[in-house]
Amino acid sequence: MSLVEQELGLKIQTFRTDRGGEFVSQEFNSFCNSYGIKRHIIAPYTPQQNGVVERHNITLMEMARSIMKHMHVPNYLWGEAIQHSKYLLNRIATRALKDKTPYEVFRAKKPNINHLRIF
């Protein structure tokens, strides 16, 4: 958390989560309270309330699945396919950011993509 706050110079104000076990523990509640982070817990079994994130997760999973199938790689490389997909998605322009990449918005510079290779 402090890394994000230091790099952006902004404070995390709100954290929206489902009712996953890692997000409803007393330890996590204490952590949020100590940093003044408001929590929004969505209703169970309603991913519509967290729609943007849910759609992004679906895109990420479908992209990784497509890579795995197309390249005929074994299932134990699933994590690598997810990381590869996320890396690419952070370097692709989106309408939500007015045709900028997430990397560009976060780092305030255009990403270098000359090093990219086929998975």
Distance bins in CASP14 RR format, pairs under 12 A and 6 or more apart:
PFRMAT RR
TARGET T0000
AUTHOR 0000-0000-0000
RMODE 2
METHOD distances of the structure
MODEL  1
1 7 0 0 0 0 0 1 0 0 0 0 0
1 8 0 0 0 0 0 1 0 0 0 0 0
1 10 0 0 0 0 0 1 0 0 0 0 0
1 11 0 0 0 0 1 0 0 0 0 0 0
1 12 1 0 0 1 0 0 0 0 0 0 0
1 13 0 0 0 0 0 1 0 0 0 0 0
1 15 0 0 0 0 1 0 0 0 0 0 0
1 28 0 0 0 0 0 1 0 0 0 0 0
1 31 0 0 0 0 1 0 0 0 0 0 0
1 32 0 0 0 0 1 0 0 0 0 0 0
1 34 0 0 0 0 0 1 0 0 0 0 0
1 35 1 0 0 1 0 0 0 0 0 0 0
1 36 0 0 0 0 0 1 0 0 0 0 0
1 37 0 0 0 0 1 0 0 0 0 0 0
2 8 0 0 0 0 0 1 0 0 0 0 0
2 9 0 0 0 0 0 1 0 0 0 0 0
2 10 0 0 0 0 0 1 0 0 0 0 0
2 11 0 0 0 0 0 1 0 0 0 0 0
2 12 0 0 0 0 1 0 0 0 0 0 0
2 31 0 0 0 0 0 1 0 0 0 0 0
2 35 0 0 0 0 1 0 0 0 0 0 0
3 9 0 0 0 0 0 1 0 0 0 0 0
3 12 0 0 0 0 0 1 0 0 0 0 0
3 106 0 0 0 0 0 1 0 0 0 0 0
4 10 0 0 0 0 1 0 0 0 0 0 0
4 11 0 0 0 0 1 0 0 0 0 0 0
4 12 1 0 0 1 0 0 0 0 0 0 0
4 15 0 0 0 0 0 1 0 0 0 0 0
4 35 0 0 0 0 0 1 0 0 0 0 0
4 37 0 0 0 0 0 1 0 0 0 0 0
4 106 0 0 0 0 1 0 0 0 0 0 0
5 11 1 0 1 0 0 0 0 0 0 0 0
5 12 1 0 0 1 0 0 0 0 0 0 0
5 13 0 0 0 0 0 1 0 0 0 0 0
5 35 0 0 0 0 1 0 0 0 0 0 0
5 37 0 0 0 0 0 1 0 0 0 0 0
6 12 0 0 0 0 0 1 0 0 0 0 0
7 105 0 0 0 0 0 1 0 0 0 0 0
7 106 1 0 0 1 0 0 0 0 0 0 0
7 107 0 0 0 0 1 0 0 0 0 0 0
7 108 0 0 0 0 0 1 0 0 0 0 0
8 105 0 0 0 0 1 0 0 0 0 0 0
8 106 1 0 0 1 0 0 0 0 0 0 0
8 107 0 0 0 0 0 1 0 0 0 0 0
8 108 0 0 0 0 1 0 0 0 0 0 0
9 106 0 0 0 0 0 1 0 0 0 0 0
9 108 0 0 0 0 0 1 0 0 0 0 0
10 106 0 0 0 0 0 1 0 0 0 0 0
11 35 0 0 0 0 1 0 0 0 0 0 0
11 36 0 0 0 0 1 0 0 0 0 0 0
11 37 0 0 0 0 1 0 0 0 0 0 0
11 38 0 0 0 0 0 1 0 0 0 0 0
12 31 0 0 0 0 0 1 0 0 0 0 0
12 32 0 0 0 0 1 0 0 0 0 0 0
12 35 1 0 0 1 0 0 0 0 0 0 0
12 36 0 0 0 0 1 0 0 0 0 0 0
12 37 1 0 1 0 0 0 0 0 0 0 0
12 38 0 0 0 0 1 0 0 0 0 0 0
12 39 0 0 0 0 0 1 0 0 0 0 0
13 32 0 0 0 0 0 1 0 0 0 0 0
13 35 0 0 0 0 1 0 0 0 0 0 0
13 36 0 0 0 0 1 0 0 0 0 0 0
13 37 1 0 0 1 0 0 0 0 0 0 0
13 38 1 0 0 1 0 0 0 0 0 0 0
13 39 0 0 0 0 0 1 0 0 0 0 0
13 40 0 0 0 0 0 1 0 0 0 0 0
14 32 0 0 0 0 1 0 0 0 0 0 0
14 35 0 0 0 0 0 1 0 0 0 0 0
14 36 0 0 0 0 1 0 0 0 0 0 0
14 37 1 0 0 1 0 0 0 0 0 0 0
14 38 1 0 1 0 0 0 0 0 0 0 0
14 39 1 0 0 1 0 0 0 0 0 0 0
14 40 1 0 0 1 0 0 0 0 0 0 0
14 41 0 0 0 0 0 1 0 0 0 0 0
15 23 0 0 0 0 1 0 0 0 0 0 0
15 28 0 0 0 0 1 0 0 0 0 0 0
15 29 0 0 0 0 0 1 0 0 0 0 0
15 31 0 0 0 0 1 0 0 0 0 0 0
15 32 1 0 0 1 0 0 0 0 0 0 0
15 33 0 0 0 0 0 1 0 0 0 0 0
15 35 0 0 0 0 1 0 0 0 0 0 0
15 36 0 0 0 0 0 1 0 0 0 0 0
15 37 1 0 1 0 0 0 0 0 0 0 0
15 38 1 0 0 1 0 0 0 0 0 0 0
15 39 1 0 1 0 0 0 0 0 0 0 0
15 40 1 0 0 1 0 0 0 0 0 0 0
15 41 0 0 0 0 1 0 0 0 0 0 0
15 42 0 0 0 0 0 1 0 0 0 0 0
15 50 0 0 0 0 0 1 0 0 0 0 0
15 53 0 0 0 0 0 1 0 0 0 0 0
16 23 0 0 0 0 1 0 0 0 0 0 0
16 32 0 0 0 0 0 1 0 0 0 0 0
16 37 0 0 0 0 0 1 0 0 0 0 0
16 38 0 0 0 0 1 0 0 0 0 0 0
16 39 1 0 0 1 0 0 0 0 0 0 0
16 40 1 0 1 0 0 0 0 0 0 0 0
16 41 1 0 0 1 0 0 0 0 0 0 0
16 42 1 0 0 1 0 0 0 0 0 0 0
16 43 0 0 0 0 0 1 0 0 0 0 0
16 47 0 0 0 0 0 1 0 0 0 0 0
16 49 0 0 0 0 1 0 0 0 0 0 0
16 50 1 0 0 1 0 0 0 0 0 0 0
16 51 0 0 0 0 0 1 0 0 0 0 0
16 52 0 0 0 0 1 0 0 0 0 0 0
16 53 1 0 0 1 0 0 0 0 0 0 0
16 54 0 0 0 0 0 1 0 0 0 0 0
17 23 1 0 1 0 0 0 0 0 0 0 0
17 24 0 0 0 0 1 0 0 0 0 0 0
17 25 0 0 0 0 0 1 0 0 0 0 0
17 28 0 0 0 0 1 0 0 0 0 0 0
17 29 0 0 0 0 0 1 0 0 0 0 0
17 32 0 0 0 0 1 0 0 0 0 0 0
17 37 0 0 0 0 0 1 0 0 0 0 0
17 38 0 0 0 0 0 1 0 0 0 0 0
17 39 1 0 0 1 0 0 0 0 0 0 0
17 40 1 0 0 1 0 0 0 0 0 0 0
17 41 1 0 1 0 0 0 0 0 0 0 0
17 42 1 0 0 1 0 0 0 0 0 0 0
17 43 0 0 0 0 0 1 0 0 0 0 0
17 44 0 0 0 0 0 1 0 0 0 0 0
17 47 0 0 0 0 0 1 0 0 0 0 0
17 49 0 0 0 0 0 1 0 0 0 0 0
17 50 0 0 0 0 1 0 0 0 0 0 0
17 53 0 0 0 0 1 0 0 0 0 0 0
18 24 0 0 0 0 1 0 0 0 0 0 0
18 39 0 0 0 0 0 1 0 0 0 0 0
18 40 0 0 0 0 0 1 0 0 0 0 0
18 41 1 0 0 1 0 0 0 0 0 0 0
18 42 1 0 1 0 0 0 0 0 0 0 0
18 43 0 0 0 0 1 0 0 0 0 0 0
18 44 1 0 0 1 0 0 0 0 0 0 0
18 45 0 0 0 0 1 0 0 0 0 0 0
18 46 0 0 0 0 1 0 0 0 0 0 0
18 47 1 0 0 1 0 0 0 0 0 0 0
18 48 0 0 0 0 0 1 0 0 0 0 0
18 49 0 0 0 0 1 0 0 0 0 0 0
18 50 1 0 0 1 0 0 0 0 0 0 0
18 51 0 0 0 0 0 1 0 0 0 0 0
18 53 0 0 0 0 1 0 0 0 0 0 0
18 54 0 0 0 0 1 0 0 0 0 0 0
18 57 0 0 0 0 0 1 0 0 0 0 0
19 25 0 0 0 0 0 1 0 0 0 0 0
19 28 0 0 0 0 0 1 0 0 0 0 0
19 39 0 0 0 0 0 1 0 0 0 0 0
19 40 0 0 0 0 0 1 0 0 0 0 0
19 41 1 0 0 1 0 0 0 0 0 0 0
19 42 1 0 0 1 0 0 0 0 0 0 0
19 43 0 0 0 0 1 0 0 0 0 0 0
19 44 1 0 1 0 0 0 0 0 0 0 0
19 45 0 0 0 0 1 0 0 0 0 0 0
19 46 0 0 0 0 0 1 0 0 0 0 0
19 47 0 0 0 0 0 1 0 0 0 0 0
19 49 0 0 0 0 0 1 0 0 0 0 0
19 50 0 0 0 0 0 1 0 0 0 0 0
20 28 0 0 0 0 0 1 0 0 0 0 0
20 41 0 0 0 0 1 0 0 0 0 0 0
20 42 0 0 0 0 0 1 0 0 0 0 0
20 44 0 0 0 0 1 0 0 0 0 0 0
20 45 0 0 0 0 0 1 0 0 0 0 0
20 50 0 0 0 0 0 1 0 0 0 0 0
21 27 0 0 0 0 0 1 0 0 0 0 0
21 28 0 0 0 0 1 0 0 0 0 0 0
21 29 0 0 0 0 0 1 0 0 0 0 0
21 41 0 0 0 0 0 1 0 0 0 0 0
21 44 0 0 0 0 0 1 0 0 0 0 0
22 28 1 0 0 1 0 0 0 0 0 0 0
22 29 0 0 0 0 0 1 0 0 0 0 0
22 31 0 0 0 0 0 1 0 0 0 0 0
23 29 0 0 0 0 1 0 0 0 0 0 0
23 31 0 0 0 0 0 1 0 0 0 0 0
23 32 0 0 0 0 1 0 0 0 0 0 0
23 37 0 0 0 0 0 1 0 0 0 0 0
23 39 0 0 0 0 1 0 0 0 0 0 0
23 40 0 0 0 0 0 1 0 0 0 0 0
23 41 1 0 0 1 0 0 0 0 0 0 0
23 42 0 0 0 0 0 1 0 0 0 0 0
23 50 0 0 0 0 0 1 0 0 0 0 0
24 32 0 0 0 0 0 1 0 0 0 0 0
24 39 0 0 0 0 1 0 0 0 0 0 0
24 41 1 0 0 1 0 0 0 0 0 0 0
24 42 0 0 0 0 0 1 0 0 0 0 0
24 44 0 0 0 0 0 1 0 0 0 0 0
25 31 0 0 0 0 1 0 0 0 0 0 0
25 32 0 0 0 0 0 1 0 0 0 0 0
25 39 0 0 0 0 0 1 0 0 0 0 0
26 32 0 0 0 0 0 1 0 0 0 0 0
26 33 0 0 0 0 0 1 0 0 0 0 0
27 33 0 0 0 0 0 1 0 0 0 0 0
27 34 0 0 0 0 0 1 0 0 0 0 0
28 34 0 0 0 0 0 1 0 0 0 0 0
28 35 0 0 0 0 0 1 0 0 0 0 0
28 37 0 0 0 0 1 0 0 0 0 0 0
28 39 0 0 0 0 1 0 0 0 0 0 0
28 41 0 0 0 0 0 1 0 0 0 0 0
29 35 0 0 0 0 0 1 0 0 0 0 0
29 36 0 0 0 0 0 1 0 0 0 0 0
29 37 0 0 0 0 0 1 0 0 0 0 0
29 38 0 0 0 0 0 1 0 0 0 0 0
29 39 1 0 0 1 0 0 0 0 0 0 0
29 41 0 0 0 0 0 1 0 0 0 0 0
30 36 0 0 0 0 0 1 0 0 0 0 0
30 37 0 0 0 0 0 1 0 0 0 0 0
30 39 0 0 0 0 0 1 0 0 0 0 0
31 37 1 0 0 1 0 0 0 0 0 0 0
31 39 0 0 0 0 0 1 0 0 0 0 0
32 38 1 0 0 1 0 0 0 0 0 0 0
32 39 1 0 1 0 0 0 0 0 0 0 0
32 40 0 0 0 0 0 1 0 0 0 0 0
32 41 0 0 0 0 0 1 0 0 0 0 0
33 39 0 0 0 0 1 0 0 0 0 0 0
40 49 0 0 0 0 1 0 0 0 0 0 0
40 50 0 0 0 0 1 0 0 0 0 0 0
40 53 0 0 0 0 0 1 0 0 0 0 0
41 49 0 0 0 0 1 0 0 0 0 0 0
41 50 0 0 0 0 0 1 0 0 0 0 0
42 48 0 0 0 0 1 0 0 0 0 0 0
42 49 1 1 0 0 0 0 0 0 0 0 0
42 50 1 0 1 0 0 0 0 0 0 0 0
42 51 0 0 0 0 1 0 0 0 0 0 0
42 53 0 0 0 0 1 0 0 0 0 0 0
42 54 0 0 0 0 0 1 0 0 0 0 0
43 49 1 0 0 1 0 0 0 0 0 0 0
43 50 0 0 0 0 0 1 0 0 0 0 0
44 50 0 0 0 0 0 1 0 0 0 0 0
46 54 0 0 0 0 1 0 0 0 0 0 0
47 53 0 0 0 0 1 0 0 0 0 0 0
47 54 1 0 1 0 0 0 0 0 0 0 0
47 55 0 0 0 0 1 0 0 0 0 0 0
47 56 0 0 0 0 0 1 0 0 0 0 0
47 57 0 0 0 0 1 0 0 0 0 0 0
47 58 0 0 0 0 1 0 0 0 0 0 0
48 54 1 0 0 1 0 0 0 0 0 0 0
48 55 0 0 0 0 0 1 0 0 0 0 0
50 56 0 0 0 0 1 0 0 0 0 0 0
50 57 0 0 0 0 1 0 0 0 0 0 0
50 58 0 0 0 0 0 1 0 0 0 0 0
51 57 0 0 0 0 1 0 0 0 0 0 0
51 58 0 0 0 0 1 0 0 0 0 0 0
51 59 0 0 0 0 0 1 0 0 0 0 0
52 58 0 0 0 0 0 1 0 0 0 0 0
52 59 0 0 0 0 0 1 0 0 0 0 0
52 94 0 0 0 0 0 1 0 0 0 0 0
52 96 0 0 0 0 1 0 0 0 0 0 0
53 59 0 0 0 0 0 1 0 0 0 0 0
53 60 0 0 0 0 0 1 0 0 0 0 0
54 60 0 0 0 0 0 1 0 0 0 0 0
54 61 0 0 0 0 0 1 0 0 0 0 0
55 61 0 0 0 0 0 1 0 0 0 0 0
55 62 0 0 0 0 0 1 0 0 0 0 0
55 94 0 0 0 0 0 1 0 0 0 0 0
55 96 0 0 0 0 0 1 0 0 0 0 0
56 62 0 0 0 0 0 1 0 0 0 0 0
56 63 0 0 0 0 0 1 0 0 0 0 0
56 85 0 0 0 0 0 1 0 0 0 0 0
56 86 0 0 0 0 1 0 0 0 0 0 0
56 89 0 0 0 0 1 0 0 0 0 0 0
56 90 0 0 0 0 0 1 0 0 0 0 0
56 94 0 0 0 0 0 1 0 0 0 0 0
56 96 0 0 0 0 0 1 0 0 0 0 0
56 102 0 0 0 0 0 1 0 0 0 0 0
57 63 0 0 0 0 0 1 0 0 0 0 0
57 64 0 0 0 0 0 1 0 0 0 0 0
57 82 0 0 0 0 0 1 0 0 0 0 0
57 85 0 0 0 0 0 1 0 0 0 0 0
57 86 0 0 0 0 0 1 0 0 0 0 0
57 89 0 0 0 0 0 1 0 0 0 0 0
58 64 0 0 0 0 0 1 0 0 0 0 0
58 65 0 0 0 0 0 1 0 0 0 0 0
58 85 0 0 0 0 0 1 0 0 0 0 0
59 65 0 0 0 0 0 1 0 0 0 0 0
59 66 0 0 0 0 0 1 0 0 0 0 0
59 82 0 0 0 0 0 1 0 0 0 0 0
59 85 0 0 0 0 1 0 0 0 0 0 0
59 86 0 0 0 0 0 1 0 0 0 0 0
59 88 0 0 0 0 0 1 0 0 0 0 0
59 89 1 0 0 1 0 0 0 0 0 0 0
59 92 0 0 0 0 0 1 0 0 0 0 0
59 94 0 0 0 0 0 1 0 0 0 0 0
60 66 0 0 0 0 0 1 0 0 0 0 0
60 67 0 0 0 0 0 1 0 0 0 0 0
60 78 0 0 0 0 0 1 0 0 0 0 0
60 79 0 0 0 0 0 1 0 0 0 0 0
60 81 0 0 0 0 1 0 0 0 0 0 0
60 82 1 0 0 1 0 0 0 0 0 0 0
60 83 0 0 0 0 0 1 0 0 0 0 0
60 84 0 0 0 0 0 1 0 0 0 0 0
60 85 1 0 1 0 0 0 0 0 0 0 0
60 86 1 0 0 1 0 0 0 0 0 0 0
60 87 0 0 0 0 0 1 0 0 0 0 0
60 88 0 0 0 0 1 0 0 0 0 0 0
60 89 1 0 0 1 0 0 0 0 0 0 0
60 90 0 0 0 0 0 1 0 0 0 0 0
61 67 0 0 0 0 0 1 0 0 0 0 0
61 68 0 0 0 0 0 1 0 0 0 0 0
61 78 0 0 0 0 1 0 0 0 0 0 0
61 79 0 0 0 0 0 1 0 0 0 0 0
61 81 0 0 0 0 1 0 0 0 0 0 0
61 82 1 0 0 1 0 0 0 0 0 0 0
61 85 0 0 0 0 1 0 0 0 0 0 0
61 86 0 0 0 0 0 1 0 0 0 0 0
61 89 0 0 0 0 0 1 0 0 0 0 0
62 68 0 0 0 0 0 1 0 0 0 0 0
62 69 0 0 0 0 0 1 0 0 0 0 0
62 81 0 0 0 0 0 1 0 0 0 0 0
62 82 0 0 0 0 0 1 0 0 0 0 0
62 85 0 0 0 0 1 0 0 0 0 0 0
62 89 0 0 0 0 0 1 0 0 0 0 0
63 69 0 0 0 0 0 1 0 0 0 0 0
63 70 0 0 0 0 0 1 0 0 0 0 0
63 81 0 0 0 0 1 0 0 0 0 0 0
63 82 0 0 0 0 1 0 0 0 0 0 0
63 83 0 0 0 0 0 1 0 0 0 0 0
63 84 0 0 0 0 1 0 0 0 0 0 0
63 85 1 0 1 0 0 0 0 0 0 0 0
63 86 0 0 0 0 1 0 0 0 0 0 0
63 87 0 0 0 0 0 1 0 0 0 0 0
63 88 1 0 0 1 0 0 0 0 0 0 0
63 89 1 0 0 1 0 0 0 0 0 0 0
63 92 0 0 0 0 0 1 0 0 0 0 0
63 119 0 0 0 0 0 1 0 0 0 0 0
64 70 0 0 0 0 0 1 0 0 0 0 0
64 71 0 0 0 0 0 1 0 0 0 0 0
64 73 0 0 0 0 0 1 0 0 0 0 0
64 75 0 0 0 0 0 1 0 0 0 0 0
64 77 0 0 0 0 1 0 0 0 0 0 0
64 78 1 0 0 1 0 0 0 0 0 0 0
64 79 1 0 0 1 0 0 0 0 0 0 0
64 80 0 0 0 0 1 0 0 0 0 0 0
64 81 1 0 1 0 0 0 0 0 0 0 0
64 82 1 0 1 0 0 0 0 0 0 0 0
64 83 0 0 0 0 1 0 0 0 0 0 0
64 84 1 0 0 1 0 0 0 0 0 0 0
64 85 1 0 1 0 0 0 0 0 0 0 0
64 86 0 0 0 0 1 0 0 0 0 0 0
64 87 0 0 0 0 0 1 0 0 0 0 0
64 88 0 0 0 0 0 1 0 0 0 0 0
64 89 0 0 0 0 0 1 0 0 0 0 0
64 119 0 0 0 0 1 0 0 0 0 0 0
65 71 0 0 0 0 0 1 0 0 0 0 0
65 73 0 0 0 0 0 1 0 0 0 0 0
65 75 0 0 0 0 0 1 0 0 0 0 0
65 77 0 0 0 0 0 1 0 0 0 0 0
65 78 0 0 0 0 1 0 0 0 0 0 0
65 79 0 0 0 0 0 1 0 0 0 0 0
65 81 1 0 0 1 0 0 0 0 0 0 0
65 82 0 0 0 0 1 0 0 0 0 0 0
65 85 0 0 0 0 1 0 0 0 0 0 0
66 73 0 0 0 0 0 1 0 0 0 0 0
66 81 0 0 0 0 1 0 0 0 0 0 0
66 82 0 0 0 0 0 1 0 0 0 0 0
66 84 0 0 0 0 0 1 0 0 0 0 0
66 85 0 0 0 0 1 0 0 0 0 0 0
66 88 0 0 0 0 0 1 0 0 0 0 0
66 119 0 0 0 0 0 1 0 0 0 0 0
67 73 1 0 0 1 0 0 0 0 0 0 0
67 77 0 0 0 0 1 0 0 0 0 0 0
67 78 0 0 0 0 1 0 0 0 0 0 0
67 79 0 0 0 0 0 1 0 0 0 0 0
67 80 0 0 0 0 1 0 0 0 0 0 0
67 81 1 0 1 0 0 0 0 0 0 0 0
67 82 0 0 0 0 1 0 0 0 0 0 0
67 83 0 0 0 0 0 1 0 0 0 0 0
67 84 1 0 0 1 0 0 0 0 0 0 0
67 85 1 0 0 1 0 0 0 0 0 0 0
67 86 0 0 0 0 0 1 0 0 0 0 0
67 87 0 0 0 0 0 1 0 0 0 0 0
67 88 0 0 0 0 1 0 0 0 0 0 0
67 118 0 0 0 0 1 0 0 0 0 0 0
67 119 1 0 1 0 0 0 0 0 0 0 0
68 74 0 0 0 0 1 0 0 0 0 0 0
68 75 1 0 0 1 0 0 0 0 0 0 0
68 76 0 0 0 0 0 1 0 0 0 0 0
68 77 1 0 0 1 0 0 0 0 0 0 0
68 78 1 0 0 1 0 0 0 0 0 0 0
68 79 0 0 0 0 1 0 0 0 0 0 0
68 80 0 0 0 0 1 0 0 0 0 0 0
68 81 1 0 1 0 0 0 0 0 0 0 0
68 82 0 0 0 0 1 0 0 0 0 0 0
68 84 0 0 0 0 0 1 0 0 0 0 0
68 85 0 0 0 0 1 0 0 0 0 0 0
68 119 0 0 0 0 1 0 0 0 0 0 0
69 75 0 0 0 0 0 1 0 0 0 0 0
69 77 0 0 0 0 0 1 0 0 0 0 0
69 78 0 0 0 0 0 1 0 0 0 0 0
69 81 0 0 0 0 1 0 0 0 0 0 0
69 119 0 0 0 0 0 1 0 0 0 0 0
70 81 0 0 0 0 0 1 0 0 0 0 0
70 118 0 0 0 0 1 0 0 0 0 0 0
70 119 0 0 0 0 1 0 0 0 0 0 0
71 77 0 0 0 0 1 0 0 0 0 0 0
71 80 0 0 0 0 0 1 0 0 0 0 0
71 81 0 0 0 0 1 0 0 0 0 0 0
71 84 0 0 0 0 0 1 0 0 0 0 0
71 117 0 0 0 0 0 1 0 0 0 0 0
71 118 1 0 0 1 0 0 0 0 0 0 0
71 119 1 0 1 0 0 0 0 0 0 0 0
72 119 0 0 0 0 0 1 0 0 0 0 0
73 79 0 0 0 0 0 1 0 0 0 0 0
73 80 0 0 0 0 1 0 0 0 0 0 0
73 81 1 0 0 1 0 0 0 0 0 0 0
73 84 0 0 0 0 0 1 0 0 0 0 0
73 118 0 0 0 0 0 1 0 0 0 0 0
73 119 1 0 0 1 0 0 0 0 0 0 0
74 80 0 0 0 0 0 1 0 0 0 0 0
74 81 0 0 0 0 0 1 0 0 0 0 0
75 81 0 0 0 0 1 0 0 0 0 0 0
77 83 0 0 0 0 0 1 0 0 0 0 0
77 84 0 0 0 0 1 0 0 0 0 0 0
77 85 0 0 0 0 0 1 0 0 0 0 0
77 119 0 0 0 0 1 0 0 0 0 0 0
78 84 0 0 0 0 0 1 0 0 0 0 0
78 85 0 0 0 0 0 1 0 0 0 0 0
79 85 0 0 0 0 1 0 0 0 0 0 0
79 86 0 0 0 0 1 0 0 0 0 0 0
79 87 0 0 0 0 0 1 0 0 0 0 0
79 119 0 0 0 0 0 1 0 0 0 0 0
80 86 0 0 0 0 0 1 0 0 0 0 0
80 87 0 0 0 0 0 1 0 0 0 0 0
80 119 1 0 0 1 0 0 0 0 0 0 0
81 87 0 0 0 0 0 1 0 0 0 0 0
81 88 0 0 0 0 0 1 0 0 0 0 0
81 119 1 0 0 1 0 0 0 0 0 0 0
82 88 0 0 0 0 0 1 0 0 0 0 0
82 89 0 0 0 0 0 1 0 0 0 0 0
82 119 0 0 0 0 0 1 0 0 0 0 0
83 89 0 0 0 0 0 1 0 0 0 0 0
83 90 0 0 0 0 0 1 0 0 0 0 0
83 119 0 0 0 0 0 1 0 0 0 0 0
84 90 0 0 0 0 0 1 0 0 0 0 0
84 91 0 0 0 0 0 1 0 0 0 0 0
84 116 0 0 0 0 1 0 0 0 0 0 0
84 117 0 0 0 0 1 0 0 0 0 0 0
84 118 0 0 0 0 1 0 0 0 0 0 0
84 119 1 0 1 0 0 0 0 0 0 0 0
85 91 0 0 0 0 0 1 0 0 0 0 0
85 92 0 0 0 0 0 1 0 0 0 0 0
85 119 0 0 0 0 1 0 0 0 0 0 0
86 92 0 0 0 0 0 1 0 0 0 0 0
86 102 0 0 0 0 1 0 0 0 0 0 0
86 103 0 0 0 0 0 1 0 0 0 0 0
87 101 0 0 0 0 0 1 0 0 0 0 0
87 102 0 0 0 0 0 1 0 0 0 0 0
87 103 0 0 0 0 1 0 0 0 0 0 0
87 111 0 0 0 0 1 0 0 0 0 0 0
87 113 0 0 0 0 0 1 0 0 0 0 0
87 115 0 0 0 0 0 1 0 0 0 0 0
87 116 0 0 0 0 1 0 0 0 0 0 0
87 117 0 0 0 0 0 1 0 0 0 0 0
87 119 0 0 0 0 0 1 0 0 0 0 0
88 101 0 0 0 0 0 1 0 0 0 0 0
88 102 0 0 0 0 0 1 0 0 0 0 0
88 103 0 0 0 0 0 1 0 0 0 0 0
88 111 0 0 0 0 0 1 0 0 0 0 0
88 113 0 0 0 0 1 0 0 0 0 0 0
88 116 1 0 0 1 0 0 0 0 0 0 0
88 117 0 0 0 0 0 1 0 0 0 0 0
88 118 0 0 0 0 0 1 0 0 0 0 0
88 119 0 0 0 0 1 0 0 0 0 0 0
89 97 0 0 0 0 0 1 0 0 0 0 0
89 101 0 0 0 0 1 0 0 0 0 0 0
89 102 1 0 0 1 0 0 0 0 0 0 0
89 103 0 0 0 0 1 0 0 0 0 0 0
89 111 0 0 0 0 0 1 0 0 0 0 0
90 97 0 0 0 0 0 1 0 0 0 0 0
90 100 0 0 0 0 0 1 0 0 0 0 0
90 101 1 0 0 1 0 0 0 0 0 0 0
90 102 1 0 1 0 0 0 0 0 0 0 0
90 103 1 0 1 0 0 0 0 0 0 0 0
90 104 0 0 0 0 1 0 0 0 0 0 0
90 105 0 0 0 0 1 0 0 0 0 0 0
90 106 0 0 0 0 1 0 0 0 0 0 0
90 107 0 0 0 0 1 0 0 0 0 0 0
90 111 1 0 0 1 0 0 0 0 0 0 0
90 113 0 0 0 0 0 1 0 0 0 0 0
90 116 0 0 0 0 0 1 0 0 0 0 0
91 100 0 0 0 0 0 1 0 0 0 0 0
91 101 1 0 1 0 0 0 0 0 0 0 0
91 102 1 0 0 1 0 0 0 0 0 0 0
91 103 1 0 1 0 0 0 0 0 0 0 0
91 104 0 0 0 0 1 0 0 0 0 0 0
91 105 0 0 0 0 0 1 0 0 0 0 0
91 106 0 0 0 0 0 1 0 0 0 0 0
91 107 0 0 0 0 0 1 0 0 0 0 0
91 109 0 0 0 0 0 1 0 0 0 0 0
91 110 0 0 0 0 1 0 0 0 0 0 0
91 111 1 0 1 0 0 0 0 0 0 0 0
91 112 0 0 0 0 1 0 0 0 0 0 0
91 113 1 0 1 0 0 0 0 0 0 0 0
91 114 0 0 0 0 0 1 0 0 0 0 0
91 115 0 0 0 0 0 1 0 0 0 0 0
91 116 0 0 0 0 1 0 0 0 0 0 0
92 99 0 0 0 0 0 1 0 0 0 0 0
92 100 0 0 0 0 0 1 0 0 0 0 0
92 101 1 0 0 1 0 0 0 0 0 0 0
92 102 0 0 0 0 1 0 0 0 0 0 0
92 103 0 0 0 0 1 0 0 0 0 0 0
92 104 0 0 0 0 0 1 0 0 0 0 0
92 111 0 0 0 0 1 0 0 0 0 0 0
92 113 0 0 0 0 1 0 0 0 0 0 0
92 116 0 0 0 0 0 1 0 0 0 0 0
93 99 1 0 1 0 0 0 0 0 0 0 0
93 100 1 0 0 1 0 0 0 0 0 0 0
93 101 1 0 1 0 0 0 0 0 0 0 0
93 102 0 0 0 0 1 0 0 0 0 0 0
93 103 0 0 0 0 0 1 0 0 0 0 0
93 104 0 0 0 0 1 0 0 0 0 0 0
93 105 0 0 0 0 0 1 0 0 0 0 0
93 110 0 0 0 0 0 1 0 0 0 0 0
93 111 0 0 0 0 0 1 0 0 0 0 0
93 113 0 0 0 0 0 1 0 0 0 0 0
94 100 1 0 0 1 0 0 0 0 0 0 0
94 101 1 0 0 1 0 0 0 0 0 0 0
94 102 1 0 0 1 0 0 0 0 0 0 0
94 103 0 0 0 0 0 1 0 0 0 0 0
94 104 0 0 0 0 0 1 0 0 0 0 0
94 105 0 0 0 0 1 0 0 0 0 0 0
95 101 0 0 0 0 0 1 0 0 0 0 0
96 102 0 0 0 0 1 0 0 0 0 0 0
96 105 0 0 0 0 1 0 0 0 0 0 0
97 103 0 0 0 0 0 1 0 0 0 0 0
97 104 1 0 0 1 0 0 0 0 0 0 0
97 105 1 0 1 0 0 0 0 0 0 0 0
97 106 0 0 0 0 0 1 0 0 0 0 0
98 104 0 0 0 0 0 1 0 0 0 0 0
98 105 0 0 0 0 1 0 0 0 0 0 0
99 105 0 0 0 0 0 1 0 0 0 0 0
99 110 0 0 0 0 0 1 0 0 0 0 0
100 106 0 0 0 0 1 0 0 0 0 0 0
100 107 0 0 0 0 0 1 0 0 0 0 0
100 108 0 0 0 0 0 1 0 0 0 0 0
100 109 0 0 0 0 0 1 0 0 0 0 0
100 110 0 0 0 0 1 0 0 0 0 0 0
100 111 0 0 0 0 0 1 0 0 0 0 0
101 107 0 0 0 0 1 0 0 0 0 0 0
101 108 0 0 0 0 0 1 0 0 0 0 0
101 109 0 0 0 0 0 1 0 0 0 0 0
101 110 1 0 0 1 0 0 0 0 0 0 0
101 111 1 0 1 0 0 0 0 0 0 0 0
101 112 0 0 0 0 0 1 0 0 0 0 0
101 113 0 0 0 0 1 0 0 0 0 0 0
102 111 0 0 0 0 1 0 0 0 0 0 0
103 109 0 0 0 0 1 0 0 0 0 0 0
103 110 0 0 0 0 1 0 0 0 0 0 0
103 111 1 0 1 0 0 0 0 0 0 0 0
103 112 0 0 0 0 1 0 0 0 0 0 0
103 113 0 0 0 0 1 0 0 0 0 0 0
104 110 1 0 1 0 0 0 0 0 0 0 0
104 111 1 0 0 1 0 0 0 0 0 0 0
104 112 0 0 0 0 0 1 0 0 0 0 0
104 113 0 0 0 0 0 1 0 0 0 0 0
105 111 0 0 0 0 0 1 0 0 0 0 0
END
